[in-house]
Amino acid sequence: MKFKVNYVIIVLLAFTSFSGLTQVQIQDSITNRPEFKAIPLSQEPVIDGEVINDPIWKTLPAIENLVQLRPNYGQPVSEKTVIRVAYSASTFYVSVICYDSDAKNIVVSDSRRDADLNDEDSFLFIIDTYNDRQNGFLFGTNAQGMEYDAQIDNEGRGSFNGNRQQGGVIGGTNLNWDATWKVRSQLGDYGWSAEFAIPFRSLRFASGENKTWGLNFRRNISKNTETAFWTSLPLGFDMKRLSLAGKLTGLKLQNPGNLKLIPYALTQLVNNKAVDPNENDTNFEVGADIKYSVTPSLTLDLTYNTDFAQVEVDDQQVNLDRFNLFFPEKRAFFLENAGQFNVGSPGEVDLFFSRRIGLGNDGSIVPIIGGGRLSGKVGSTNVGLLSMFTEGIDEVGIEQNNFSVARVNHDFQGTRSSLGGIFINRAGLGETDDNFNRVYAVDGTWGIGNKAEVNGFVAKSSTPGIEENDHAFKILGNYNWNGWDLRAGYTEVGEGFNPEVGFLQRSAFRKPEFLIFKAHRFKDAGKLLEIRPHLSYRSYWNFDDEQITGFLHVDNHWEFKSGFEIHTGINFTQERVLEEFNISNVTVPVGNYRNQELQFVLITNPNNAFSLSTRTFIGGYFNGNRISNSGTANYRIGNRFNTSLVFSHNDIKLETGNTTAFVSGLRLAYSFTPRIFLQSLIQRNNVSEITSVNARFGWLQNANTGLFVVFNIVKDDNIFDALNNQIFTVKYTHRFDVFN
């Protein structure tokens, strides 16, 4: 590879020159961030959804000046919206009145906690409780009073390639964060209204006098496919862009005290019919978590005999290449504050991947004895300490292990810049002295005004028997403003780099990449709202200067005012196979393959009761051709019943043989109330010939505690030696708030 790192540095400098950014600090172009003074309450409102006639809310000043991002950029919100904010010694309050001239047709698509609020009439707000313009907490609801909350790190930014929800230097959107809070809504001829009551003990913040928080609001109006915000945002941004948020000033905050004890008990019935259809194993387990706020911004979590029986199973995947598949973390304990521990290139080079704790390489469960986590903020410095102990399993040669992570990241206030480091250690606790693996890394972000940034990391691993080339690093520059998204980066992973508590999609590579993207919003183009032409490229090289993978993507997105979208693109691919491998028992021989493929994406209006999102590839594939179709079909009846069919179909014809890979998953969900639900996931995989069923009943109390009943079936098609496991679990978790 001839250009290597110097080429990337030149491109990054060119980006800086292009945007006119020649100094470390550049004054924000958004200078008129709206402000609102927080109102202290001597009497607290009753949280019942009734806002218009509430005597407390009627006396408070309101925010009404929301501005559209779509469809009519920069115009006032089309329906009157009245927002009020207040607080007491213990609770943060928000109320909203969403007036609607067509109240009978207000759309409520889902009442399950944390369901997507983008495809219905809804209201959301984000608070940056540290006022660091990077991190915050997101809350939302709809006209049925559903609960939506998420933890936002690094302004919600994740991976370059979009293959993972969470990621960044410390970044991402953690939808699995569940706090204890309350919301109620009301429907009426005027539209709908809602009240939020969020205890301060559920948040993290710095106490003291005259504090300022970042703040922004969003209203979605379904009939217009409309989104409007309190702070006017450039094209391509949303309310997670906290560096552009408004300000909530004048807060007087004190330490609320927070100590929660969260015990659980479960009973489990296991029947492996392939071994003995008449024999059942019965398990009974107890355990507990403790959550204690050392300070309002620093939390200690302890766990004993950690269990995740209520977590939804993984989506089945088929490997159609020779690189590792990524299965995301779904366990709540590891997802809380997960952004503080994320370093690397998300979904490609994750230096710490919590899924390595308590799960074997084949997905089997390794019991977790317990452990602890200290996470939060000290001044402007994010800290995270994690230590977990897992049991040994003699039958498969797994010994007892300790997993430890130490993470520090300092935010430079008001600059969108940070500098940090991480240490990750796995140590076997058996008699072997050299059973360990360690990773050290330094990472950082240099924010250049509101428009550009450069970020990256440098890492080294330490493994007995590996002495050379045990490094990895990445540098990525990004300019993002007014519809432009320009990126260039370089990643390198040495042949000896071995993050055993991390994730590598592929090992030993050098990777240059770039993206040129432009969103153009039309003022008057009939039903067409926006086009997004773009060009992206990534290329993987080994250390013998051989290109292993090349991918050039040329595309345009066509988005209409109705929410309908199509993407029309072409991909130019190159794959060098150095060792033959199999795709569903069809051999791909050694060779260098250059191909082209058409790419087509169709997305219908998600506000409709039936919606569809599909992706199709047609073209060359290694030494043959492929037609690939994947997507999701959603259907809802009212606001209680939702179903989605997820499918992936690949018809592959190679010179060495043909194969068809089909994976499907049917999700069914019925919500009796926003906190009582019944869900199921039925999956079928024709390659491994496995059918699985995961059915879950939940009766939530708060913050992911309550009663869970889970039934799992895994069955294959071999009638003579059939895999047929059935597990029935009943689990109850209760949260005791000691200081309440």
N, C-alpha and C positions, 0 to 999 in steps of 0.2 A: 504494500500500500504506500503510495508515493507522497501523499499530502500530510497525513497524520495530524498531530496536535497543532502545528503552526497554522495550518489552514483554518482550523476552528477559531483560533485566537484572532486571526485576521477578520473572519466573518463577524465575530462578536464586536470587534472594534468598529467594523463597518455599520453594524446596527446602531451603535452608540452615536456615530457621526450622522447616520441617516435621520435619527430622531432629534438631532440637535442637542444631545445630552452630553455635555463635556465636563460636568462637575459632579462630585459625589452627592451633593445636596442640590436639588432643584425645587424651586417653589411649586407647590401644588397648583395645577391649573383649575382645580375645583376649589375656589377660595371662599365661596359662600355656602359652607356647610350649614344647614339649618340647625337651630338650637331650640331647646325647650327646657324650661326650668322645672325641676321635679317638685311636686306638691306633697308636703307631709300631711298625713291625716291624723286627726285626733279621734275620729270615729271610723271604723272600718265598714265597707259596704258588704251587704249580703250577696253572696255569689250565687245567682239564680238565672242569669241571662237577661234579666230585665234591666235595661239601661236607660231608656228614654224617660221613664217616670221615676227613676231612682233619685231621691232627694240629695244624696251625697254627690253623685256624678254630675247632676245638673248645676252644681255650684262651681265646678272646676273648669278652667280654660280648656279649649279643644284644639286639636290639630286637624285641619281639613284640606290642606293644599297638597294633595297627592298628584303626581305627574305620570302620564302614561309612558311606558317603554314600548308597548305594542298595543293595538296596531298603529295608533297615531302618535308617533314619537314626539315627545315634548309637549303634548296637549294635556290639559287638566283631565283628571279622572272623569269618566262619563257619568257616573252615579255618585251622588253625595256620600261622603264618607266622613264620619266624625269619630276621632280617636282621643282618648284621655288617658293620662298616665299619672299615677300617684303611688305613695308608699307609706307604710307604717313602720313601727320599730321592728317588726318581724316579717313583713310581707311586701312584695312588689306587685302592684296592680296595674292592669291594662284593661280598658274597655273600648269597644268599637260598635258603632251603629253603621251597618252597611245598607243604606237606602237602595231600593231597587224599584224601578217603575214597572217591572214585570215580575212581581214577587211570586206569582203562582208557578213560574217556570225556573225557579232557583234550582240549580243542579247540585245534588248531594250524591256522590258516586260510591263512597265507602265510609263506614263508620269505625273500622278497625284502627287501633292505635298505630300511629306511624305510617298509615297508608298515604300514598302520594296525593298531595293537595293541588297539583298543577292542573288536573283535568276536571275541576269543579269550581263552584263559588266558594271562596275561602279567604282567610286572613292570616297573615304571618307577621312576626316581628323578630328582630335579632338584637341582642344586647351584647355589647363589648364591655364586660364588667371590669376589665383591667385598663381600658382605654389605650391598649397597645396597638390598635388598628390592624390586628392580625387574627385574634382568637375571640370566640364568643359562644353564645347559646341561642339556639333558634327554637321558637315556639310557634304553634299554629293550630287552627281549628277550622271547622266548617259549620254549616247551619244546624248540624245535628250534634255539635259539641264533642266531636272526636278529639283525641289528644295526640298531638304531633310535637316531638321534641328531638333535637339533635345537637351534638357538640361540634363546633366548627374550629378547625385549626388551620393556620396558614391561609386564611381567606378561602378555605374550601378547595384549594388547588390540590390536584392529584397527579396522575401519571400523564406523560406526554401522549401515549398511545391510547389512553382511555380504557385500559383493560383492567382497571381496578377502582373500587370506590374510594378507598383510602390511600393516602400517600403524600409524598412531598418531603421536604427537609424536616419539618414537623408539620404534617398537613393532612387535610382531607375533611370529609364530612362523615361523622360518626352517627349514623341513624340509630344505632343500637344503644346509645346513651339514653337511659330512662331515669328521669328525676321524679320526685314526689311533688305534685302540684295539682291544681284544680282549674277546670274551665267549664262553664255552662253557657248554653246558647238559647236563643228564642227566635222563632219564626213569626212573622206577622204581615199584615197588609202593607206595611212600610218597607219590608225587606227582612233583614235579620240582624241580630245583635249578639254579642258575646262578652263575657267577663272572664279574665284570667286572674288567678291568685297564686303567685309563685313564692313560697317561703324562701327567705334569704339563706336558710341552712341547706337548700338544694342547689345553691349557686356557689361560685368561687369569686372572690373580690377582695379588694384592699379596703379595710375599714378606715374611718377618719372623717374629718369635716370637709365640706365643700368639694366632694368628689364628682368627677365627670365620667359618664359612661358613653360609649358609642351606641347609636340607636338608629334603626331604620324599620320601616313598615312596608308591607306589600299587600295589595288586595288583588285577587283574581276574580274577574267577572266572566262567567262561562259563556253567556249568550253572545258576547263580543270577542271571545278568545282574547280577553284584555288583561294586561298586568299593569299595575300602577304602583309607584313608590313615593315615599316621603322625600328621599334624596334623589335628585335626577341623576341617572347613571348613563354612561356612554354605551353604545351598542356592544353587545357581547358580554356584558357584565350582569350580575344579579346581586341580591342583597348581601351575599356572603363577602362581597368586596368591601370589607370593613374599613379600609383606608379611605373610603368615600362616604362613610356613614355620617349621619347627623350626630348631634351632641345632646345628651341629657345632663344638665348641670344642677349644682346645688344639693347634691345628695349628702345626707348625714348618716353614715353607716357605722354600725357596731357589730362586734362578734356575736352571732346568734347562738353559738354552741351547737354541736352536732355530734351525736353518738347514736349509731343505729346497730342493733343486733338482729341478724337475719338468719335464723335457723331453718333447716329443712329436714323433712323425713320422707322417705320413699320406700315403696315396696315394688318388687319387680318379679314377674313370672316369665321364665325363659323356656322355650320349647324348641329344640332342634329336631324336627321330624325326620331328617335324613339319618340321624343317629338312633333315636328311639322315639317313635311317635307317641308313646304312652308315658314318657318320663318328663317331668317338669322340674326345673330348678327354681327355687324361690330365694330371692335376695331381699334383705332389708338393710337400708343405709340411713345414717343420720350425719349431719354436718352443719356447718354454720359459717357465715361471713360476719365480720365486724367492720363498720365504717366509722371513722372518727376524724373530725376536723381538728387538726393540730392548730391551725390558724384558719381564718376564713378563706385563705387561698391555698392551703396545703392539707391534703387528705391522706390518711393512713387506712389502707384496706388490708384486712387479714382474712384468710380463708383456711378452713380445715375440711378434709375429705371432700374436695370440690367435685361437684356433679353438674352435668349439663344435659340431663335426660330430656328436658323440654325443648331443646334446640332442634330446629328443622334440619333434616338430613341434607347432605350435599346434592347438588344437581349432578346427574350423571353426564359424563363426557366421553368422547371417543378421540383417541390420539391419532390424527391423520398426518403427523409429521414425526420427527425423531427428537423432539425437545420436550421438556417437562411441562405438564399441565398444571395450571394454577387453580387451587380450590381455596376460596376465601375463608377467613376466620369468621365464625358465627357465634362463638361463645361469649356471653355478655361480660364475664369477669375480665377477659382479655381485651375486649373491645372498648371498655370504658377507659378514657384517656389514652387510647392507643396511639393517637397522633403524636404524643410526646416521645414515643419510642421509635417512630418511623424514620429511618435513615437509609438512603440509597436511591435506587431507581425503581419505583413501585411496579410490582408484577414482573420485574425482570432481574433486578439485583436488590433484593431486600436483605439488609444486613441482619435485621431481627424479624423473625416471622413466628408469632406466638403459637401458631398451629403445630410447631415442632414439640411443644410442651403438652404431654398427655395424649398424643396421637402418634402411632407408628407410621412408617413410610407407606404402609398399605392401607392406612386409615383405621387400623385397629386401635382400640382404646387402651391406653396405658394409665392405670389409676394414679391420680394426683393426691399425694398425702396432704399437701397444704402449702402455704407460703404467704407472702405479703407484698404489698406495693405501697410506696410513698410517692405521691405525685402532686404536682401543683406548681405554684409560683412563689419565689422569694424575691421581692422587689421586681426587677425586670428580667429575672432569670427563671426559666422553666427547669424544673428538676424532676427526675423520675428514677426511682430505685425499685427493682423487682427481683424477688428471689422465690423460686418454686422448687418443690421436691416431688419426684415421681417414684413410684414403686418399681421394683425389678420384676421381670417375668422370666423365670428360669427356662420355661418350655421353648421360648424363642430366642434365648440368649441376651435378653435386655436386663442390664443391671440397674440398680437404683442410681438416680442422677439428681444433681442440683443444677438448675438453670438460673443464672443471675445476669441482670442488666443494670448498668449505671449510665444515666443520661443527663447531660447538662446542656442547655441552650439559652444563650443570652440574647434578648431582643433589645436593639438600640431604638429607644423611644422615638416614634414619629418618623422613622426612616425606612420602614419596611425591610430592615436589614437585621441579620442575626448571625451569631457564631456559636458553634457548639461542638460537643464530642460525645462519643458513646463507647462503652466497653461491654462486651457480651461474652459470657463464659458458660460452657457446659463442662461439668466435672463428674465423672463416674465416681460413685462412692463405694466401689468394691475394693478388692485388694490390688488391682492394677494401678501402678503409679502414673502411667503415661496415657490414661484414658481421659483426655480432655480436648477441648477445642476453644479457641479464643479469637475474638475479632476486636480490633481497635480502629476507630475512625474519627476524623474531624470533618465537620460539614459547615456550610454557611450560605447565606443569601445576602447579596448586595442589591438593595432596592435603589433604583435610580429614578427619583420622583415617583409619580403615579403610573408612569408609562412603561418602564423597563426594569429589568432585573437580571442579575447573573447569579446562578446558584450552582452548587456542586458538593462533592465529598471526595475524600481520600481515605482508603481503608487498607488494613493489613490483617491477615489471619495468621494464627499460630496453631499448627497441628503437628504432633509427633511424626517424624518421618518425612515431612515436607519442609524443605529449606529454601527453595528458590521460587521466584515469580508468584509470591503469595500476596499480590497487591490487587487493588481495584480502585478506579477513580472515575469521576464524571464531572464535566463542566457543561452548563447549558445556559445560553443567553436567550432572553425573550423580550420582545417589544409588543405591547398589547394596548391599543387605544383606538377609539373611534372606528371600530370594525376591523382594524388591522391586527393580525396576530402573526408575528414573525419570530421564528425560533431557529437556533442552530446549536448543536451540541456534539460532544464526543464522549464516549464511554469506553473504558478498557478494563477487562477482567483477566488477570494473569492465569497461566496454566496451573499454578499451585494454589490459587485462592480458594478457600474451603470454608464457607460460613455454615457450619452444621446446624446452627440455630437460625438460619436464614433461608432464603429461597433464591435459587438461580434458575432462570428459564433455560439458559444454556451456559456452558462454561468456556473459558479460554477464547475471548474474542476482543476485537477492536471494532467500534461502531461509530461512524459519523452519521449525523442525521440533520435534516432541516425541514422547516415548514414555512410556506408562504400562503397566508389565508386572508381573505377580505370579505367582510359582510357589507353588502350595499342595500340600504333600505330605500324603497321607492316612495315618492310622495303621491304619485297618481299613476298607477299601473294596473287599474282595474282590480281584479281579485288577487293579483300577485303582490305579496308583501315584501319579500326579500330574496336576494340571491347571495350565495356564498361560494364563489370560485376559490379553489385552493390547489396547491401542489405540495406534496410531501415526499420525502425520500429517506430511507434508512438502509444501511449496508453493514453486513457483518463480515469481518475478515479474521482469519486465523493468524498465528504468529509466523507462518511461512509465507506471508503476503499473498495468500489465496483467498479470493472472495467466496464465502460460503453461501451468503444470502444477499440478494439485492431486491429492493422493493421501491418502485417509483409509482406514486398514486396521483392521478390527475382527475379532478372531480369538480362538480358544481352542485350545490344544494338549491333547490327551488322550493321556497316556502310561501304558502298562500295564507290569506287573512283568515280563512276558515280553520287553520291548523293542519291542513293537508300538506304533506311534503313529499317530494321525490328527490333522490340523489342519483346523478348520472355520471359514472366514472369509468376509467380504464386503468388497469394495473399492469405494469411491466415488471416481471419477476425473473429472478435468476437464482437457481439452487445448485450448489455443487455437493454431490454425495460422495464422501470419501470411503464410507463403508456401507455395504448394502443393508437395508432394513426392510421390515414388513409393515404393510398397512392392511390389517384384517386378512392376514395370510397371503397377501399378494406382495411379491418382492419388488422393491425399487432398487435397481442395480446401481453400481458405481457409475458416475457420469456427471456432466455439466449440462444443466437444462435451462434454457431460456424460453420464456413463454409470455403470452399476453392474455388478459382476461377482462371481460366486461363486468362491471359492478353496477347493480341497480338496487336502490333502497326505496321502499314505499311506506309512508306513515300516514294513516288516516287520522281524522280529528279525534283526539282522545276524550273529548267532552261527550261524545256520543255513547249510547249504551253499548254499541258494538264498535270496537276499534281494532286495527290491525297494523302491525309493524313487521315488515319482511326485508330480508337481505338476500340477494341472488348474485352468484358468481358463475360465469360461463366462459370457459377458455382452457388453455393448456395447463397441465399439471404434471410435473416431472416428465416422464417419457410418454405421456398420454394426454387425456382430457378429463375435465371435471365439470359437472353441473351441480352447484350447491345451493340449497334453499334453506333458510333458517328464519325464525321469527317468533312472534307472540301474537295470539289472537285473544282479545279480552272481551268479556260479555258480562253485563251486570243487569240485575233486576232490582229496581229501587236502590236503596242504600244499604241493604243488608246482605244480598247474595251477589258474590263476585266469582267469576271463574276465568281462568286463563289457560290456554293451550300453548305450550312452548315446544317447538319442534326444530330439528336439525336433520336434513336429508342430504346426503352426498352420494352422487352416482359417479364413480371413478372408473375410467377405462384406460388401462395402461397396456403397453406392449407385452408385459409379462402376465397380464390377467386383469380381470374386472372384479369390482367389489361395490357393494352398496352399504352404507352406514346410516342407520336411522335411529335417532334418539328422540323420544317424546316424553313430555311431562304434562300432566293435567292437574292444575291447582283448583280446588274448590274451597270456598270460604263463605260461612254464614255468620253474621254478627247479630246476636240476640240484643246486645247493648254494646256501646263502645268498649266495655270491659269483659264481656262474655262472648266467646267465639268458638266456632268449630271449623277446623281447617284440615285439608288433606292434600297430599301430593302423591300422585300415582305416576311412576316412571317405567319406561320400557326401553331396553337397549338391545338391538338385534345382533350386535357384534359379540358381546359377552353373553347374550341370551339370558339376561337377568331382568326380572320384573320386581319392583319394590313399591311398597305402600307405606306412607307415613301419615298417620291420622292423629290430630292433636285437638283436645278440648282444653280451653283455658278460661278460668274465672279469676280475673286479675283483681288484686286489691289496689296496689300502687307500685309503680316503678318495677314492673316485671316480677312481682311476687303474687302469690295466690295459689290456687289449685290447678294442677295440670294432670291430664290423663292422656297418655301417649301409647299408640299401638303401632308397631313396626313389623312389616313382613318383608323378607328378602327371599326370592324363589328363582331358581333357574329352570331350564327346559329339559334337563336330563332326567327322564323318568326312572332310570335305573339307579343313579347315584345322585339324587336330587339334593341341591342346596335348598333348604326350606326352613328358615329360622323365623320364629315368632317371639316378639318381646312385648309384654304388656306392662306398663309402668304407671303408677299413681304417685304423684309427688305433691307435697304441700310445703310452701315457703311462706313465712310470715315475717313482717318487718316491725320490730319494736323500736319506736323512737323514744329513747331514754330521756331526752331533754324536752319532750313535748307532753 
